[in-house]
Amino acid sequence: MAKFSAITPEKFSAFAASRRVTRAFSEKQIPEAVLQQVLADGMSAPSWSNTRPFVVAVAQGKVRDELSEEFLRRWDAVSRARAQGKWGLFKLWLKRYGIPTSNKVVGKTYTPDLLPRAQRVGRELYGYIGVERGDAKARDEAWAENYRFFGAPVELFLFNHKSLGKFSATDAALWSQNVMLSAHAHGLGTCPQGAVSGWEDAVREKFDVPDEYELLWGLAIGYPAEAKINNFGAHRMPVEELLIQPKN
């Protein structure tokens, strides 16, 4: 087994902790060799019986722009419907355009044990960028940045194999974490996006995705812009909050 004496535990801890979500990307393009290396680094992650039960659609250039435009049109339909109240939502339901076509669970309210964590990061993030709690329009505009992929030149769409369910999703997550760390090492930023998982049909229109796979999430990747939002750091819980104590 190869040993890397230069990678000390302290250096790894500092490097891992320095990775942050990027929510504003520059227009600088990723060199193809760098992008391919980052994606290849994901392959060193473990996998269920080494099956690699996931596929990745790499959206860039014209395809990336067309997907962004379609997502923004759908989000605009949802945003306008919500602003019109029950009547607007009823019309949205009749037209169907903008209603999630996949992963509808993403739009559901968090359970009581998870809700405070989500509320905290939402409160802190929107407060950081100056969006008031009751300003629905400003919040919708901020959310729309998801569908611009925050300006990233590349958007990855991960699909997991339906037959393995949560196990293939876990493999995709392991691959994604390696990709995010590799991107960080190359000076790139990333933003994992559940927001784009609701409209799988739009992605399928652009990519020949096998039927046995379903959309899991997206991952924006590119060079971070010099923007205030990129200085935001989400609260990181102490590990003790995740540890389960043994029964007496």
N, C-alpha and C positions, 0 to 999 in steps of 0.2 A: 504493500500500500504506500502510495506516495505521501511524503510529508512536506508541509509547507511551513518552514520555521518562521517565515516573515509574518505569517498570519497568527498573531497572538490572540488569546481570548479577549484581551482588552481592546485590541484593534477591531476585532469582529463586533464586539458589543457596541463600540462607538459608531462603526460603519452602519450597522443595522438600525441603530437609534436615529441616525442622521437622515434616513429615508423618510420623506414626507410625500403626501399626495400633492401633485401638481395640478393647479386649476387655471393656469394661464400659460400657454405655450408660445414660443416665438415662431416666426415663419421659416426659420432655418430647417432645411431638409436633412433627414438622417441619411448618411452615406449607406448605400445598399449593403456593403460589407459589414458595417457596424450593426445594422438591423438584423442581418442573417446570423451574426455571431450571438447577438442577444437572444434570438429565438432558439438557436442551437444550445445555448447555455441552459435553457429550460429543460432540455432532454436529460440532464443529469439528475433531475428530481426522481424520486422513487415512483413506481407505478404498480397497480394491482396486477400481479403475475406478469409484469412487464407488457401489459396489453396496450397501454397508452390509449384508453378508451375515450378519446376526445379529438376533435379536429379544430383547426383555427383558420378563420377567414381574415386575410390581411387587406384592409381597405385603405387605399391611398390614391392620390391623384383624382381623376374624374369620378371614379367609383365612390371614393370617400366623400367628395363634394355632393354627389347626387344623393347619397344616403343621408347626409346631414340635412340637405334641403327637404327631403321627404319627412324625416323625423321632426323638423321644425314646423312643417305644415300640420302634421298630426298634433303636435303639442299645442300649436296655436288654436286648433279646433277645440281641444280639451280646455285650454285656458279661457277662451271666450265663452264656452258653455258654462263653466263654473262661475264666471262673473255674472251670468244671467240667472243664476239660481236654479230652482227645480225645473222651471220651464226649459232653460237652456240644456240642462242635463238630459231631460226627456227627449229633446230634439237630437242631442248627440247620440242617444241610445237608438233612435229611429234611423239615423243616417249611418251609424256604426263606424264612421270614419274617425279615427283617433282613439277608439276604444282598444285597450290592449288585446292583442291576438295571442299572447303567450305569457307565461309567468305572471298570471294575474295576482298571485300572492304578494308580489312586490308592492301593490297598491293598498294592501290591507294594513290596519293599525297594528303596531307592535303589541305583544302581550304585556301585561302589567310588570313582569319582572325585567323586560328589556326596554320598555318605553322610556324610563328615566334616562338611560344612557343615550338613546337616540335624541331625546329632547335636549339634553345637555349640549351635544355637539352641534345640533341645529341652532340652538340659542347662541352659542359662542361664535359659530361661523357667521351667521347673519349679523350678529352684533359687530363682529370684526369688520365687515364690509359695509356697515351702516344701513342695513335693511331693518326697518321696524317690524315688530311682531305682527301688527295688524295690517301691514301694507301688503295685501295679497298680490297686487299687480307687480310690485317690485320683487316679491318672492318668486312669482312665476317667471319674470324676466331673468332672474338669477338662475333658476332651474333650467331655463332654455339653453344655458351655456353647455349643459350636458349634451345637447343635440348639435352643438357646434363642435363637440369633442374638445371643448375648451381651447380651440385653435390648434390642436395637435395635428401634425401632417399625416399621422398613421393611427388608425383605429383597428384594434384586433377584436374579433368576435369569436368567443369560445363556445363550442358546441360539445355537449357530453353525450355519450352513448346511452340510449334509453334503457337498454337491457340491464345495466349495472346501477342505474339510479344514483344514489348518494355516493357510491364508491367511485364511479367515473367522475362525479363532480369533485370529489376529494382529489383525485389525480390531476384534474384540471387546475385546481387551486394550488397544488404543490408545484406544478409547472409554472403557473403564473407568478408565484412568489420568487422562484428562481429568475424568471424573466425580469421582474421588477428590481431585484437586487443587481442583476447584471446591467440593466439599463442605468441604474444609479451609479455603478462603477464606471460606466462609459460617459458620465456627465449628462445623462438623459433623465427626464422626469416621467412619471407614469400616474395614471388615475384609473383605478378599477371602477367600473360603472355598472351598477345594477339598473340604472335609469334607462339604458338602451335595450334591456332584455324584454321589454313588453311588446315589441313589434317584430317578431321573428320573420314574418312574411316579407317585410321590406328587405331584410338581409338576404333571404332566399331568392328574391327577384334578381339579385346581383351576383350571387354565388351558387355554384352547383353543389349544394349541401346534401349528402346522402340522407335518405328518409329516416334511417335509424338513429339520427342525431337530433338533439334539440338545443336551442339557444340557452346558454347559461348566463353569460354576462359579457360586457365589453371592457376593453383596456386601452385607454388613450396613451400614446407614447410619442415623445418628442423632446426638444430642448426647452427647458423652462424659460419663460420670459421674465424680464425684470419687472415684476408686478407685486403689489402689496399682498395680494391674496396668497401668493406662494410663501409668504412668511408665517402664515397661520399654521399652528400646530395643534392638532386635536389632542384632547386629554387622553393620556395613556394610563389605564387602570393599573394598580399594583397587582402583581400576579396572585397575591393572596385572595383576591376577590373571585378568582376562578377555581381555586383549589377546593375540592370536596373533602370534608373531614371523615375519618372512618367512624363507623358506628361503635357505640360502647359495647 
